[in-house]
Structure formats: C-alpha cells, structure tokens
C-alpha cells in the first residue's frame, strides 16, 4: 500500500483514539469525520454510541438536535434539510464532546463494485492502476470541495457496525490513490454546478455482486439459494478441521515460497490477497489459498463489513461498477441486480434513490464471428434489462477497451466512464432534462420482407455509424444461423438484411460477444448498447 496512504490512515486512527479516550465514550459512526460532505436538501442522518441512557446533542450550521443512547449505547439523530455550503464545524456532546471540522454540505454519492471502481488515478497502490494522461490528471486535481471517503477492504460473516476509512480532500497529493471512476464523475458534476461533492467509495477487487447483498435479501429469493448453499457448505468443510488443515498447509507453503513477512502474516487473508499481489506482476506471485469466510466472492461478506456500517448515511444516489466476476452467474445476473438494488433501497430507507451503473466493457481480442455470445454478452444483456427497474441508468462501455491492450480488464479511460455517469445524473437528478445522457437503446422490431427494421430509444439528434457501414449487426432466419448483416439508417431506425437470407428473417443480434464489432452511436457520441431482439 502507498506510504502516504498508510501515514494518513495511521494519523487519523491516532487522532480518533485520542479523541475517544479524552472524551469518555462519545463517538460517531465510521463515516463521520473531519472533511466529510453531508447531503444537501435532505434530512441528514447522524448516529453513534455513548453510555446507555446518555442524552446526546448534535450541532451544525446553526441547527441543534438531540438524541438518547439506547440500552446498547446506540443513538441516532436527524438534522434538517440544509442548502449547500461550508466549511462548518459539527459538535456532538454526550458523556463527552467531539468536534469535527471542515464539513461541507453538497452532493453525496455511494460508489461500489469491484476492481474497476477500486482502480486509482495513478499507479501508486497497485501495478494495474493508472489512467490515461496520469501525470496531467494528478497535477490538475485541485478540487478542495470534492472529498472521498474510501472504505478499507474487509469481510465479515456477520454484520458489523463500524468500518475503517478516512475522508480525503481531492488534491495532487491525494488523487493518485483515489477511485478514478468516482473522481471523474465528481469532477464533471462539480465543474458544472460548483457545489461540493462527497463520494463514499466502498469497493473490493474481484468481488461478486452477491457479496454486496445482505444475507436476508439473498435468502428471500429462491434463485439465490444455491449461492448460499454453496457458501454454507464451503464454510462447513473449512470449519470441521480437515479443510482447515489443507488450507493451512497450502497457506504455509505459499508464504514460504513468496517470502511473506511476519507483519504481512498478521494481515487478514483477504487484505493479503489484495495487497501482496498488487505489488508485483501477476506472473510473479500467485494468490494464496482462499478462506470462504473472508473471500470477497462469498455471499454477503462485503455487505456485512463494508456496506452495513455506512447505513443510513444520507446519500443522493449510488454508482455501481461491477460484473466481470459474475460470468458464472450470467443467466441470473439480472435478478441479482434487482435483489441488490431492492436490498440497498430498503436498508437505507431513503426511497428509490438513483442507481447508476456501468455495463461491461469490451475486452480481449476483437471478434469476427457474428453473434458469438458468451458470458460477457449475457452479463451485458442482464445489465441492459436492469433498466426496467425504476430510477436506474446505465453507462455503455462497449467502446472502452484499451486500444493498446484490449485484454486488460481495467480500461484506462476512466474519464469517459466518469463523464457518462455524470451525464445520467445531470439529466435525471439535477434537472437538465434536455441533455442527451444515453446512447441508442433497442426498443422493438418489424419484419418487412427480407429486412428487419429496428426501432431505438435515445436516438438523440440522430443515429450514425462510426464506420460508415454499420458493422456489428448479425441476422438469422428460422434456422437460427447467424450471418453478418448489411445495415442502413433511416430516421431513428436501422434497417438490416442479408442477401444470404431471402425470406423470413427472425432475429437480429448487435455487438453480442466479448469484444464484438460495433458501430452504432447517436450524434451526441454515445454508443448503442449491445442487444438481441429476443431471448433466442
């Protein structure tokens, strides 16, 4: 881990330790720290702990609210809606007094997912990180009113109340180890409105969607039960001793082969897997053997340790960047998305807050097979279908692979991702109703002789082919055999056909592969999502 980041975490931990020891047992929930951003124009939830029965007051920006610690010591209070502004000081008084400084009121977004949300602006913490124009981006990151709270990697079998993390002010000194996708989203929003932006980044590399969903929510969906059963069985196998013995033997061998130090040995399994591997190319150090209790692929363990401690911090919405680790559950990923979104909205009790996400990018070698399909194509389709859930939005990233290395699962053009996320928020949250925020989305089709006419939403000011020809469309007849199609734009429709299919074409696929041919955009420069015209 980067030395500057370690120093910042240690300093913050020391300050908090001194504060709590000096002022009895009065303390606040994990996200409430110096430099934080609170959500404007919404009731602001504040919570913490004190001696049971203690009266607690919270003062901020001329407002004062009170609470009482319950029998467990937990207390909660609600500050009224406030306009954006700052900096302010928050004072919390109970059995002692805690003061938090440099607080702003603005726009707050929760940012979660796997490594593409983790991915930092610079190559500070992990060998696979850095964005295009890294040095320029770092030097220009002078945004004192953009702040980011990064939750440290953690897992737990049971829900916990606290997490580790710090609020950092965006600057050339900090932005290098901050989430690139989250930062570029916030930068576009801030540059447009000049209102403070707070980002709570809780993400874990290689994590699955089920690990970010609560155990109760998974139990209440029949299609999620096999995932839970597999996890419970793995834990039983581990816990009875035989599996632990095998695990310990493999772990000892791995540590000996890779020179793991005593200090590294005291770090949890999941942290060691994340950080030791991050310090060197993948070919040099293998992953350690996995413990199902601490594995970020396991159901609900990241929700327990990295989401539950944040609830119910008042947010405006959520950004989600995940999916690469769920190829094995591609056929149920649409339902997994619905379960997660419903779960988060239920837990936060802040209504159907905006949930915007990034569709899988293209990756690996370019394909020249019509409608090749595969797990990535199925996950993208599930993500497209998720738009049917109220108050969601999707960034299409089918054009975002690194040209110089398309096999890299971490596209470096996070500026593009942040900008496209910001377009959705600007249109759907911040009132720019005329702003085009999405590329073309397939709506319906009509068969006309040997041709199929495709209708699209979000055509913007018009459709266009970036290659002039319309590559990426494949068409099939009743036999289901796909061939490449010719394509022509007519208004807000695309007409496709093939001379190899004389009559009765039945289905069209577009961009349906891992790294497929694509060409369809609107004139605002936003790409069409891959699709197929039925479920085949």
RODO-2510 file (C-alpha; in nm, 4 decimals, decimal comma):
residues 536
     n   res          X          Y          Z
     1     x     0,0000     0,0000     0,0000
     2     x     0,1215     0,3528    -0,0748
     3     x     0,3224     0,5076     0,2128
     4     x     0,1322     0,8371     0,2010
     5     x    -0,1942     0,6451     0,2353
     6     x    -0,0628     0,4392     0,5259
     7     x     0,0519     0,7578     0,7004
     8     x    -0,2842     0,9257     0,6515
     9     x    -0,4693     0,6229     0,7923
    10     x    -0,2370     0,5958     1,0925
    11     x    -0,2611     0,9660     1,1720
    12     x    -0,6410     0,9530     1,1521
    13     x    -0,6520     0,6441     1,3734
    14     x    -0,4314     0,8114     1,6343
    15     x    -0,6427     1,1288     1,6344
    16     x    -0,9640     0,9288     1,6793
    17     x    -0,8122     0,7155     1,9521
    18     x    -0,7012     1,0244     2,1450
    19     x    -1,0396     1,1938     2,0923
    20     x    -1,2393     0,8975     2,2248
    21     x    -1,0102     0,8424     2,5220
    22     x    -1,0174     1,2111     2,6157
    23     x    -1,3941     1,2463     2,5918
    24     x    -1,5259     0,9312     2,7556
    25     x    -1,7323     0,7031     2,5325
    26     x    -1,8940     0,9585     2,2992
    27     x    -1,8229     0,8560     1,9440
    28     x    -1,9721     0,8759     1,5971
    29     x    -2,0428     0,6283     1,3184
    30     x    -1,7471     0,5483     1,0955
    31     x    -1,8217     0,7932     0,8089
    32     x    -1,8491     1,0967     1,0389
    33     x    -1,5066     1,2576     1,0307
    34     x    -1,3271     1,5800     0,9500
    35     x    -1,3596     1,6859     0,5814
    36     x    -1,6831     1,4925     0,5245
    37     x    -1,9628     1,6035     0,2930
    38     x    -2,3274     1,5782     0,4010
    39     x    -2,6177     1,5610     0,1578
    40     x    -2,7940     1,8891     0,0845
    41     x    -3,1746     1,9326     0,0709
    42     x    -3,2400     1,6084     0,2579
    43     x    -3,2758     1,5159     0,6231
    44     x    -2,9277     1,4146     0,7372
    45     x    -2,8926     1,1010     0,9497
    46     x    -2,6289     1,1119     1,2251
    47     x    -2,5539     0,8250     1,4637
    48     x    -2,3034     0,6990     1,7128
    49     x    -2,2552     0,5440     2,0551
    50     x    -2,2316     0,6588     2,4150
    51     x    -2,3055     0,5291     2,7611
    52     x    -2,6588     0,3801     2,7690
    53     x    -2,9175     0,6403     2,8628
    54     x    -2,6921     0,9365     2,7824
    55     x    -2,8521     1,2449     2,6307
    56     x    -2,6665     1,3487     2,3146
    57     x    -2,6859     1,6740     2,1182
    58     x    -2,5641     1,7411     1,7641
    59     x    -2,4976     2,0974     1,6473
    60     x    -2,4189     2,2001     1,2898
    61     x    -2,4734     2,5132     1,0803
    62     x    -2,6975     2,6797     1,3392
    63     x    -2,9111     2,3686     1,3950
    64     x    -2,9238     2,1612     1,7116
    65     x    -3,0913     1,8199     1,7514
    66     x    -3,0944     1,5758     2,0404
    67     x    -3,0985     1,2012     2,0932
    68     x    -3,0668     0,9460     2,3715
    69     x    -2,8401     0,6419     2,3726
    70     x    -3,0429     0,3201     2,3992
    71     x    -2,9650     0,0189     2,6165
    72     x    -2,6906    -0,0890     2,3728
    73     x    -2,5379     0,2597     2,3679
    74     x    -2,6544     0,3353     2,0133
    75     x    -2,8066     0,6770     1,9407
    76     x    -2,9295     0,8442     1,6236
    77     x    -3,0398     1,1941     1,5298
    78     x    -3,1663     1,3697     1,2191
    79     x    -3,0503     1,7125     1,1118
    80     x    -3,2993     1,9089     0,8992
    81     x    -3,2580     1,9807     0,5289
    82     x    -2,9804     2,2294     0,4560
    83     x    -2,8616     2,4170     0,1500
    84     x    -2,5147     2,3538     0,0150
    85     x    -2,2275     2,5390     0,1770
    86     x    -1,9415     2,5243     0,4256
    87     x    -1,6988     2,4793     0,5775
    88     x    -1,8775     2,4082     0,9061
    89     x    -1,7920     2,2577     1,2440
    90     x    -2,0045     1,9788     1,3909
    91     x    -2,0150     1,9450     1,7689
    92     x    -2,1502     1,6296     1,9312
    93     x    -2,1965     1,6378     2,3084
    94     x    -2,2850     1,3454     2,5305
    95     x    -2,0745     1,1990     2,8086
    96     x    -1,8000     1,3929     2,6304
    97     x    -1,7646     1,6256     2,3336
    98     x    -1,6415     1,5545     1,9819
    99     x    -1,5791     1,8291     1,7259
   100     x    -1,5480     1,7652     1,3532
   101     x    -1,4002     2,0330     1,1271
   102     x    -1,4056     2,1350     0,7615
   103     x    -1,7507     1,9916     0,6856
   104     x    -1,9400     2,0784     0,3672
   105     x    -2,2997     2,0350     0,2597
   106     x    -2,3349     1,9204    -0,1007
   107     x    -2,3963     1,6151    -0,3193
   108     x    -2,3172     1,2695    -0,1782
   109     x    -2,2886     0,9501    -0,3830
   110     x    -2,2147     0,5946    -0,2743
   111     x    -1,9721     0,4234    -0,5154
   112     x    -1,9315     0,0461    -0,5068
   113     x    -1,8318    -0,2576    -0,7106
   114     x    -1,5147    -0,4444    -0,7930
   115     x    -1,1694    -0,3522    -0,9221
   116     x    -1,2805    -0,1067    -1,1893
   117     x    -1,4301     0,1044    -0,9103
   118     x    -1,1227     0,0426    -0,6943
   119     x    -0,8891     0,1412    -0,9810
   120     x    -0,6988     0,4552    -0,8862
   121     x    -0,5989     0,7591    -1,0889
   122     x    -0,2255     0,6874    -1,0583
   123     x    -0,0047     0,3828    -1,0336
   124     x     0,0553     0,4338    -0,6626
   125     x    -0,1005     0,1393    -0,4829
   126     x    -0,1315    -0,1343    -0,7471
   127     x     0,0593    -0,2235    -1,0613
   128     x    -0,2575    -0,2444    -1,2743
   129     x    -0,3785     0,1052    -1,1947
   130     x    -0,3347     0,4412    -1,3686
   131     x    -0,5497     0,6272    -1,6194
   132     x    -0,4559     0,7872    -1,9492
   133     x    -0,2729     1,1186    -1,9006
   134     x    -0,1950     1,0168    -1,5440
   135     x     0,0613     1,2893    -1,4705
   136     x    -0,1598     1,5650    -1,6097
   137     x    -0,4661     1,4390    -1,4241
   138     x    -0,2789     1,4252    -1,0940
   139     x    -0,1266     1,7714    -1,1360
   140     x    -0,4655     1,9268    -1,2204
   141     x    -0,6610     1,7621    -0,9382
   142     x    -0,7111     2,0802    -0,7361
   143     x    -1,0653     2,0368    -0,6081
   144     x    -1,0833     2,1155    -0,2357
   145     x    -1,4622     2,0820    -0,2401
   146     x    -1,4534     1,7248    -0,3742
   147     x    -1,3948     1,4762    -0,0929
   148     x    -1,3751     1,0979    -0,0951
   149     x    -1,4262     0,8519     0,1894
   150     x    -1,2608     0,5212     0,0986
   151     x    -1,3632     0,2163     0,2990
   152     x    -1,0759    -0,0196     0,3703
   153     x    -1,1089    -0,3755     0,2332
   154     x    -1,2867    -0,6012     0,4818
   155     x    -1,5170    -0,9027     0,5016
   156     x    -1,7267    -1,0499     0,7807
   157     x    -1,9582    -1,3472     0,8336
   158     x    -2,1919    -1,1276     1,0394
   159     x    -2,2995    -0,7623     1,0061
   160     x    -2,0690    -0,5167     1,1823
   161     x    -2,1379    -0,1581     1,2858
   162     x    -1,8059     0,0071     1,2023
   163     x    -1,5522     0,0137     0,9208
   164     x    -1,2137     0,1724     0,8618
   165     x    -1,1695     0,4618     0,6251
   166     x    -1,0887     0,8308     0,6007
   167     x    -1,2262     1,1344     0,4209
   168     x    -0,9653     1,2901     0,1925
   169     x    -0,9755     1,6233     0,0121
   170     x    -0,9001     1,5837    -0,3589
   171     x    -0,5616     1,7331    -0,4427
   172     x    -0,2498     1,6369    -0,6406
   173     x    -0,1223     1,4779    -0,3205
   174     x    -0,4249     1,2534    -0,2673
   175     x    -0,5944     1,1856    -0,6005
   176     x    -0,3385     0,9295    -0,7133
   177     x    -0,4708     0,6682    -0,4698
   178     x    -0,8392     0,7573    -0,5071
   179     x    -1,1006     0,5840    -0,7231
   180     x    -1,0678     0,7144    -1,0790
   181     x    -1,4253     0,6449    -1,1927
   182     x    -1,5684     0,8116    -0,8825
   183     x    -1,3339     1,1099    -0,9080
   184     x    -1,4028     1,1816    -1,2755
   185     x    -1,7776     1,1588    -1,2104
   186     x    -1,7465     1,4072    -0,9254
   187     x    -1,5195     1,6378    -1,1237
   188     x    -1,7728     1,6696    -1,4050
   189     x    -2,0554     1,7307    -1,1583
   190     x    -1,8553     1,9886    -0,9635
   191     x    -1,7333     2,1731    -1,2737
   192     x    -2,0931     2,2039    -1,3899
   193     x    -2,2581     2,3189    -1,0656
   194     x    -1,9761     2,4381    -0,8345
   195     x    -2,1373     2,2583    -0,5411
   196     x    -1,9353     2,0348    -0,3034
   197     x    -1,9342     1,6644    -0,3871
   198     x    -1,8785     1,3791    -0,1424
   199     x    -1,8017     1,0262    -0,2573
   200     x    -1,8226     0,7216    -0,0326
   201     x    -1,6230     0,4516    -0,2092
   202     x    -1,6818     0,1004    -0,0786
   203     x    -1,5473    -0,1474    -0,3329
   204     x    -1,3323    -0,4606    -0,3417
   205     x    -1,1346    -0,6027    -0,6327
   206     x    -1,2703    -0,9234    -0,7916
   207     x    -1,5809    -0,9142    -0,5726
   208     x    -1,9082    -1,0661    -0,6875
   209     x    -2,2448    -0,8936    -0,6743
   210     x    -2,3746    -1,1401    -0,4137
   211     x    -2,1060    -1,0355    -0,1658
   212     x    -2,2569    -0,6834    -0,1634
   213     x    -2,6088    -0,8120    -0,0896
   214     x    -2,7355    -0,8897     0,2612
   215     x    -2,7896    -1,2484     0,3715
   216     x    -3,1584    -1,1851     0,4377
   217     x    -3,2153    -1,0461     0,0890
   218     x    -3,0452    -1,3476    -0,0685
   219     x    -3,2451    -1,5887     0,1478
   220     x    -3,5684    -1,4289     0,0315
   221     x    -3,5037    -1,5050    -0,3369
   222     x    -3,5296    -1,8669    -0,4452
   223     x    -3,2797    -1,8296    -0,7297
   224     x    -3,0140    -1,7015    -0,4888
   225     x    -3,0402    -2,0025    -0,2570
   226     x    -2,7882    -2,2203    -0,4492
   227     x    -2,5263    -1,9475    -0,3990
   228     x    -2,5919    -1,9513    -0,0253
   229     x    -2,5915    -2,3316    -0,0061
   230     x    -2,2551    -2,3467    -0,1830
   231     x    -2,1137    -2,0925     0,0615
   232     x    -2,2543    -2,2660     0,3697
   233     x    -2,1140    -2,5999     0,2508
   234     x    -1,7706    -2,4478     0,1877
   235     x    -1,7682    -2,2971     0,5356
   236     x    -1,8700    -2,6272     0,6953
   237     x    -1,5955    -2,8084     0,5075
   238     x    -1,3473    -2,5472     0,6210
   239     x    -1,4630    -2,5428     0,9823
   240     x    -1,4653    -2,9163     1,0571
   241     x    -1,0870    -2,9200     1,0568
   242     x    -0,9890    -3,1303     0,7596
   243     x    -1,0364    -2,8459     0,5167
   244     x    -0,8621    -2,6065     0,7530
   245     x    -0,5635    -2,8383     0,7704
   246     x    -0,5382    -2,8498     0,3917
   247     x    -0,5827    -2,4731     0,3779
   248     x    -0,3114    -2,4138     0,6409
   249     x    -0,0676    -2,6438     0,4618
   250     x    -0,1216    -2,4587     0,1330
   251     x    -0,1003    -2,1224     0,3051
   252     x     0,2270    -2,2070     0,4819
   253     x     0,3743    -2,3267     0,1523
   254     x     0,2569    -2,0135    -0,0272
   255     x     0,4017    -1,7863     0,2414
   256     x     0,7362    -1,9667     0,2312
   257     x     0,7570    -1,9527    -0,1491
   258     x     0,6670    -1,5836    -0,1602
   259     x     0,8652    -1,4536     0,1328
   260     x     0,5703    -1,3324     0,3379
   261     x     0,6985    -1,1391     0,6405
   262     x     0,5696    -1,1625     0,9974
   263     x     0,3970    -0,8255     0,9619
   264     x     0,2222    -0,9384     0,6451
   265     x     0,1245    -1,2627     0,8173
   266     x    -0,0775    -1,0640     1,0705
   267     x    -0,2931    -0,9111     0,7954
   268     x    -0,6232    -1,0828     0,7181
   269     x    -0,6317    -1,3278     0,4273
   270     x    -0,8394    -1,1023     0,2046
   271     x    -0,6136    -0,7988     0,2614
   272     x    -0,3005    -1,0028     0,1903
   273     x    -0,4522    -1,1348    -0,1314
   274     x    -0,5379    -0,7833    -0,2419
   275     x    -0,2163    -0,6043    -0,1458
   276     x     0,0636    -0,8587    -0,1857
   277     x    -0,0476    -0,9460    -0,5365
   278     x    -0,0888    -0,5782    -0,6167
   279     x     0,2788    -0,5079    -0,5571
   280     x     0,4103    -0,7227    -0,8429
   281     x     0,3089    -0,8601    -1,1835
   282     x     0,0624    -1,1485    -1,1656
   283     x     0,3151    -1,3971    -1,3036
   284     x     0,5434    -1,3465    -1,0021
   285     x     0,3118    -1,4162    -0,7095
   286     x     0,0102    -1,6462    -0,7085
   287     x    -0,2931    -1,5826    -0,4922
   288     x    -0,2909    -1,7502    -0,1517
   289     x    -0,5385    -2,0294    -0,0882
   290     x    -0,8865    -1,8995    -0,0140
   291     x    -1,0752    -1,8990     0,3125
   292     x    -1,4504    -1,8924     0,2332
   293     x    -1,5211    -1,6830     0,5436
   294     x    -1,3005    -1,3976     0,4198
   295     x    -1,3330    -1,4380     0,0429
   296     x    -1,4837    -1,1396    -0,1406
   297     x    -1,6512    -1,3864    -0,3784
   298     x    -1,8610    -1,5245    -0,0927
   299     x    -2,2205    -1,4087    -0,0479
   300     x    -2,2928    -1,1099     0,1819
   301     x    -1,9490    -1,0844     0,3494
   302     x    -1,8656    -0,7445     0,1949
   303     x    -2,2158    -0,6185     0,2689
   304     x    -2,1618    -0,7111     0,6334
   305     x    -1,8261    -0,5355     0,6648
   306     x    -1,8304    -0,2551     0,4076
   307     x    -2,1950    -0,1546     0,3476
   308     x    -2,3802    -0,2122     0,6751
   309     x    -2,1526     0,0316     0,8662
   310     x    -2,2474     0,3066     0,6193
   311     x    -2,6242     0,2728     0,6611
   312     x    -2,8156     0,5078     0,6849
   313     x    -2,5663     0,7827     0,5854
   314     x    -2,7761     1,0203     0,3747
   315     x    -2,6913     0,9898     0,0043
   316     x    -2,8251     1,1236    -0,3225
   317     x    -2,7691     0,8010    -0,5116
   318     x    -2,5385     0,5099    -0,5872
   319     x    -2,2865     0,4337    -0,8624
   320     x    -2,2133     0,0667    -0,9383
   321     x    -1,9206    -0,0684    -1,1426
   322     x    -1,9141    -0,4481    -1,1331
   323     x    -1,9903    -0,7607    -1,3322
   324     x    -1,6645    -0,9127    -1,4535
   325     x    -1,6631    -1,1609    -1,1618
   326     x    -2,0164    -1,2824    -1,2286
   327     x    -1,9708    -1,4572    -1,5615
   328     x    -2,0588    -1,7833    -1,3882
   329     x    -2,3967    -1,6414    -1,2814
   330     x    -2,4636    -1,4516    -1,6036
   331     x    -2,8015    -1,6199    -1,6514
   332     x    -2,9292    -1,4868    -1,3184
   333     x    -2,7342    -1,1603    -1,3081
   334     x    -3,0424    -0,9535    -1,3966
   335     x    -3,2153    -1,0951    -1,0908
   336     x    -2,9031    -1,0446    -0,8807
   337     x    -2,9034    -0,6774    -0,9767
   338     x    -3,2680    -0,6445    -0,8796
   339     x    -3,2108    -0,8124    -0,5431
   340     x    -2,9151    -0,5860    -0,4640
   341     x    -3,0906    -0,2636    -0,5670
   342     x    -3,4059    -0,3526    -0,3757
   343     x    -3,1992    -0,4519    -0,0717
   344     x    -2,9986    -0,1293    -0,0616
   345     x    -3,3049     0,0876    -0,1080
   346     x    -3,4889    -0,0998     0,1671
   347     x    -3,1963    -0,0736     0,4094
   348     x    -3,1303     0,2953     0,3515
   349     x    -3,4977     0,3929     0,3870
   350     x    -3,4395     0,6854     0,1510
   351     x    -3,6840     0,5838    -0,1190
   352     x    -3,5966     0,4546    -0,4657
   353     x    -3,2754     0,6547    -0,4826
   354     x    -3,0910     0,6735    -0,8170
   355     x    -2,8819     0,3683    -0,9004
   356     x    -2,6499     0,4190    -1,1991
   357     x    -2,4139     0,1502    -1,3219
   358     x    -2,1539     0,0700    -1,5873
   359     x    -2,2157    -0,2050    -1,8395
   360     x    -1,9240    -0,4408    -1,9057
   361     x    -1,6629    -0,3029    -2,1435
   362     x    -1,5375    -0,4953    -2,4451
   363     x    -1,2209    -0,6938    -2,3774
   364     x    -0,9725    -0,9433    -2,5210
   365     x    -0,9033    -0,9946    -2,8909
   366     x    -1,1505    -0,8372    -3,1357
   367     x    -1,4008    -1,0931    -3,2622
   368     x    -1,5051    -1,1566    -3,6218
   369     x    -1,7827    -1,4076    -3,5549
   370     x    -2,1477    -1,2988    -3,5902
   371     x    -2,3398    -1,3206    -3,2607
   372     x    -2,0650    -1,5115    -3,0827
   373     x    -2,2304    -1,4694    -2,7435
   374     x    -2,0587    -1,5875    -2,4258
   375     x    -2,0730    -1,4907    -2,0596
   376     x    -1,9787    -1,1252    -2,1088
   377     x    -2,2556    -1,0843    -2,3658
   378     x    -2,5074    -1,2379    -2,1265
   379     x    -2,3998    -1,0145    -1,8377
   380     x    -2,4329    -0,7072    -2,0625
   381     x    -2,7792    -0,8218    -2,1635
   382     x    -2,8746    -0,8605    -1,7968
   383     x    -2,7433    -0,5113    -1,7291
   384     x    -2,9476    -0,3742    -2,0185
   385     x    -3,2580    -0,5444    -1,8809
   386     x    -3,1947    -0,3861    -1,5410
   387     x    -3,3010    -0,0527    -1,6918
   388     x    -3,6578    -0,1768    -1,6383
   389     x    -3,6073    -0,1137    -1,2647
   390     x    -3,7285     0,2289    -1,1586
   391     x    -3,4769     0,5124    -1,1323
   392     x    -3,1799     0,3307    -1,2825
   393     x    -2,9368     0,4390    -1,5530
   394     x    -2,6627     0,2609    -1,7469
   395     x    -2,3325     0,3691    -1,8981
   396     x    -2,2494     0,1738    -2,2128
   397     x    -1,8759     0,0953    -2,2256
   398     x    -1,8611    -0,1364    -2,5276
   399     x    -1,6106     0,1030    -2,6854
   400     x    -1,3808     0,1424    -2,3843
   401     x    -1,1203    -0,1347    -2,4132
   402     x    -0,7615    -0,0147    -2,4120
   403     x    -0,6603     0,0001    -2,7821
   404     x    -0,3011    -0,0874    -2,6989
   405     x    -0,4022    -0,3817    -2,4769
   406     x    -0,7659    -0,4919    -2,5136
   407     x    -0,7020    -0,7913    -2,2881
   408     x    -0,6627    -0,5606    -1,9880
   409     x    -0,9794    -0,5976    -1,7801
   410     x    -0,9165    -0,2477    -1,6379
   411     x    -0,9779     0,0123    -1,9099
   412     x    -0,7635     0,3220    -1,8553
   413     x    -1,0123     0,5689    -1,9998
   414     x    -1,1960     0,6234    -1,6744
   415     x    -1,2512     0,9855    -1,7785
   416     x    -1,5035     0,8570    -2,0338
   417     x    -1,6802     0,6460    -1,7703
   418     x    -1,6989     0,9332    -1,5234
   419     x    -1,8327     1,1691    -1,7884
   420     x    -2,1045     0,9263    -1,8984
   421     x    -2,2110     0,8621    -1,5389
   422     x    -2,2272     1,2366    -1,4827
   423     x    -2,4470     1,2817    -1,7920
   424     x    -2,7057     1,0473    -1,6414
   425     x    -2,7045     1,2296    -1,3084
   426     x    -2,7216     1,5692    -1,4743
   427     x    -3,0305     1,4664    -1,6706
   428     x    -3,2143     1,2509    -1,4178
   429     x    -3,1177     1,4147    -1,0864
   430     x    -3,0011     1,7681    -1,1495
   431     x    -3,2697     1,8888    -1,3870
   432     x    -3,1016     1,9027    -1,7293
   433     x    -3,3963     1,7303    -1,8921
   434     x    -3,2908     1,8138    -2,2482
   435     x    -2,9407     1,6731    -2,2061
   436     x    -2,8783     1,3538    -2,4049
   437     x    -2,7390     1,1099    -2,1484
   438     x    -2,7677     0,7703    -2,3199
   439     x    -2,6738     0,6100    -2,6465
   440     x    -2,9341     0,4282    -2,8605
   441     x    -3,1275     0,1560    -2,6784
   442     x    -3,3112    -0,1100    -2,8791
   443     x    -3,6881    -0,0872    -2,8363
   444     x    -3,8694    -0,3025    -3,0930
   445     x    -3,8514    -0,4527    -3,4424
   446     x    -4,0658    -0,5008    -3,7520
   447     x    -4,0167    -0,7540    -4,0306
   448     x    -4,0570    -0,6218    -4,3840
   449     x    -3,9923    -0,8956    -4,6387
   450     x    -3,6293    -0,9966    -4,6118
   451     x    -3,5482    -0,6975    -4,3911
   452     x    -3,5820    -0,6217    -4,0210
   453     x    -3,6444    -0,2636    -3,9081
   454     x    -3,5061    -0,1835    -3,5641
   455     x    -3,6524     0,0971    -3,3509
   456     x    -3,4473     0,2763    -3,0866
   457     x    -3,4956     0,4986    -2,7856
   458     x    -3,2366     0,7658    -2,7034
   459     x    -3,1529     0,8385    -3,0636
   460     x    -3,0635     1,1932    -2,9604
   461     x    -3,0364     1,4272    -3,2566
   462     x    -2,9953     1,1284    -3,4864
   463     x    -2,8245     0,7945    -3,5386
   464     x    -2,4883     0,7406    -3,7028
   465     x    -2,2431     0,4656    -3,7931
   466     x    -1,8892     0,5500    -3,6890
   467     x    -1,7502     0,3227    -3,9602
   468     x    -1,9923     0,4399    -4,2289
   469     x    -2,1127     0,0828    -4,2912
   470     x    -2,2887    -0,0365    -3,9790
   471     x    -2,0727    -0,3244    -3,8643
   472     x    -2,1785    -0,5402    -3,5727
   473     x    -2,5281    -0,6432    -3,6855
   474     x    -2,5950    -1,0135    -3,7370
   475     x    -2,9185    -1,1580    -3,8720
   476     x    -3,0706    -1,5061    -3,8756
   477     x    -3,3657    -1,6838    -4,0333
   478     x    -3,5837    -1,9566    -3,8883
   479     x    -3,2861    -2,1928    -3,8684
   480     x    -3,1157    -1,9611    -3,6171
   481     x    -2,7904    -1,9489    -3,8122
   482     x    -2,6434    -1,6001    -3,7934
   483     x    -2,4654    -1,4210    -4,0743
   484     x    -2,3307    -1,0686    -4,0912
   485     x    -2,5962    -0,8200    -4,1971
   486     x    -2,5917    -0,5089    -4,4092
   487     x    -2,7323    -0,2055    -4,2303
   488     x    -2,8784     0,1314    -4,3208
   489     x    -3,0010     0,4190    -4,1051
   490     x    -3,3443     0,5581    -4,1807
   491     x    -3,4501     0,8286    -3,9377
   492     x    -3,4358     0,6814    -3,5892
   493     x    -3,4419     0,3266    -3,7202
   494     x    -3,1804     0,0878    -3,8539
   495     x    -3,2760    -0,1461    -4,1380
   496     x    -3,0794    -0,4708    -4,1559
   497     x    -3,0757    -0,7507    -4,4105
   498     x    -2,8552    -1,0091    -4,5768
   499     x    -2,8637    -1,1475    -4,9274
   500     x    -2,7918    -1,4862    -4,7694
   501     x    -3,1408    -1,4821    -4,6157
   502     x    -3,4053    -1,4401    -4,8850
   503     x    -3,7161    -1,4542    -4,6690
   504     x    -3,8380    -1,4738    -4,3134
   505     x    -3,5541    -1,3242    -4,1117
   506     x    -3,6446    -1,3668    -3,7453
   507     x    -3,3788    -1,2190    -3,5198
   508     x    -3,1019    -0,9603    -3,5077
   509     x    -2,8075    -0,9512    -3,2703
   510     x    -2,5856    -0,6452    -3,2340
   511     x    -2,2466    -0,6451    -3,0647
   512     x    -2,3276    -0,9736    -2,8968
   513     x    -1,9868    -1,1071    -2,7949
   514     x    -1,6937    -1,0425    -2,5639
   515     x    -1,5137    -0,7924    -2,7861
   516     x    -1,7551    -0,7620    -3,0774
   517     x    -1,7725    -0,5341    -3,3765
   518     x    -1,9840    -0,2243    -3,3040
   519     x    -2,0553     0,0987    -3,4904
   520     x    -2,3919     0,2450    -3,3843
   521     x    -2,3957     0,5765    -3,1942
   522     x    -2,6173     0,8778    -3,1675
   523     x    -2,4834     1,2071    -3,2982
   524     x    -2,4008     1,3128    -2,9427
   525     x    -2,1282     1,0484    -2,9487
   526     x    -2,2833     0,7922    -2,7114
   527     x    -2,2687     0,4249    -2,8175
   528     x    -2,5620     0,1886    -2,8512
   529     x    -2,5861    -0,0964    -2,6049
   530     x    -2,5360    -0,4456    -2,7477
   531     x    -2,8641    -0,6338    -2,7741
   532     x    -3,0535    -0,9204    -2,9314
   533     x    -3,4105    -0,8852    -3,0467
   534     x    -3,5403    -1,1805    -2,8459
   535     x    -3,4094    -1,4247    -2,5888
   536     x    -3,3109    -1,6768    -2,8565
***
